[in-house]
């Protein structure tokens, strides 16, 4: 299996996993409002950020006899510290439903199950033509934090797993690392942006190697998210 870099793998996993919404019989389009971390939340760190980018993914949905072809526009912003190989991904996706049932995978899954769905989709679909070699069978619970995100009390679940990745070293040298322990931080909240007609689901996924303490920085950035 050809392996992708750790940060690229998690970026792809977030993009795929948050793509989902719903509608009724016919064709439906839903657009989320972008979410982002203000630069002031990481200006004094080695993190660099990118403006949110949009992804439109189409899917079919069937529930309670209702068939729909759904097009969802999801936004994702990436904040990366290349020195520590730490990252935070912020995604917003429409929180639509059909026949009273949400088809958003961020609503239907939670905890370790959500992490497995995120990473398995990368492995199975080969985003960008490559595959991510990320361990999904041994995700271990490492507790949780309660933080205020978008004015709501939210639970940030913490998990440990391992990754193998291609890395770039000094003088443009490349190599690989095997089974590096990493901590994953994941939180989801529902929020309606100003002037929006409906709520979006905001997903925040942070990670850092176990040997590098970036926990408080990532959690602080999560609390600063704007939508």
C-alpha positions, 0 to 999 in steps of 0.5 A: 500500500502506498502511504500518504503523509500524516497530515494529508491523510487526515485532511482527506479523511475529514473531507470525505467523512463530513460529506452528507445531507438529505432531501426528499424525492428529486434533486436537492442541493444544500450548502453549508456556511464556512467555519474557520479559526481566526488568525489571532488564535494561533498568531503566536504559534508555528501553525499556519492556516488556509482559507476554507475550501469547498467540496461538493459531493453527491450521494443517493439517499433512501429512507421511509420510501423517500428517494433523493439525489443529494448534493452537499457543499461542505467546507474545510479549513486546515491549520498545520504545524509542520514542525510538530506534525500537528494539525487541526481540521475544521469542517462544516456540512449541512445538517439536513434530514429526510423523513425525519432522519438525518443522513449526515454521518457526523450525526449518525456516528460518534466516538470511536465509531466516528473515528473509524468511519473517517479513517476507513473511508480514506483507506477504501476510497484512495483519496487523491490516488493514494491510500492512508496507512492508518490503524483503525482497528485499535483506537483506544479511548484516552478520555475527554475534555469539556470545552465551550465551542460556538457558545455551547458546552461541547465534549472533545473526545480523545483517542490514541492510535498509530499511523505510518507515513511518508515524511520529508526530512532535511535537505529534501530527503524523504523517508518513512515512519512506522506505527507512530502513536498519535492522539486524535481530538474530535468534537462536533457541534450544531450551529446556525450561522448569522443570516443562515436558514438552517443549522450546519454540523461543525466538526473539529479534528485535531491530532499530534504525535504522542511525544509532542504536547500540543493538546492545549494549543489544539483545544484552545483553537477549537474554542476559538472557531467562528461560523 
